[in-house]
Amino acid sequence: MSALDFIRDDVKAMSAYYVADLPKDFIKLDSMESPYHPFTCSSELLNQWTALLAQTNIHLYPNPAASGLQEALREAFEIPQAAAVALGNGSDELIQFITLLLAKPGATMLAVEPSFVMYKQNAALFGMNYVGVPLNDDFTLDLPAVLAAMETYNPALTFIAYPNNPTGVRFTREEIEALIRASKGIVVVDEAYGTFSDDSFLPQVGSTDNLVVMRTVSKIGFAGIRIGYAAGSAAVMNELAKILPPYNMNQLSLATVKFALQHFEVIHDNILKLKAERERIFAELSTISRLKAFPSEANFITVCVPDAAELFETLKRNKILIKKLHGSHPLLDQCIRLTIGLPEQNDAILNIIRKLYA
Ligand SMILES: *Cc1c(COP(=O)(O)O)cnc(C)c1O
């Protein structure tokens, strides 16, 4: 027997999450990164930040609980006092540990499809049953189907991305409220795109044990520092705290986000610019009758085109990388996903799309 024979067969059968490794001159609009470095807009801000990093005690273990970041997040995003906040090394890590927390033998996870692929993957990894309820053709929620699945499977854990990825569509508040009311288990409202959206469940966290709202700073200019957070009732968050690795956050990232929250107007400006660009691109795409662009409340737009592979390859030849969704779910037939970039990057994509399809 070799050492490899001891590794789980289900893991060996998986393929690794694909991360594109691109030449420097490529425009990368495939994974919802912000095109703006948050601190390079002013040399003063950049200097303050680098000075702060230089003072950081990287020789000491971090103490996330005493870092002050939870309080800063609470203030910046109006998280109610009744809620407790957990920090994760990216919200991906929180998805992992929330799943682990609820993975009793025989327990079920529910999600809609298509949605964020990590939910299902974590269910498999931690031995949960998984139920995926298809969305409607227009990527809205099939509420009766979700409620029926809840009734049948009594899920311990439900993940809802609000707005949803990879579709950009935000379900309605009333639908999510109905799910929370119907669910005996925990409903995680994943607001990775919450700052680009018109609605949030953060003001409600702490009011009931079965609601957790998860957010990340990745999509608003900090994908490189890996910080996500989850807010929920103190009782549930205390249990989660027991299984999170004690030093999961790093000093440099903690210091960076605290600094960012003190200068939130810069980040907010960038969010407003991206939202304005999103609306501009959506309007442009909507004038081309051979395309179907879906209304988005995130920093990306999902579009179904006559030939997704052709568009993907044409953009790639022009050194632009987007996400080809076609093939990942039947509802995403001939769909692609465009991350909103700088105006000139968006124009480069629009020009190619117009040449092909207008
Ligand atoms: C990007 C994304 C995440 C992961 O964010 P990180 O904090 O970077 O790990 C989680 N959920 C959804 C829906 C996302 O799109």
The ligand as an ORCA input file, in Angstrom:
! r2SCAN-3c Opt
* xyz 0 1
  C     -16.818     35.246     -3.502
  C     -17.851     34.578     -2.708
  C     -17.579     34.041     -1.442
  C     -16.173     33.854     -0.915
  O     -15.588     34.997     -0.505
  P     -14.197     35.004      0.251
  O     -14.467     35.863      1.432
  O     -13.261     35.611     -0.712
  O     -13.813     33.611      0.645
  C     -18.623     33.525     -0.710
  N     -19.871     33.498     -1.198
  C     -20.165     33.966     -2.418
  C     -21.553     33.876     -2.909
  C     -19.162     34.500     -3.220
  O     -19.450     34.916     -4.455
*
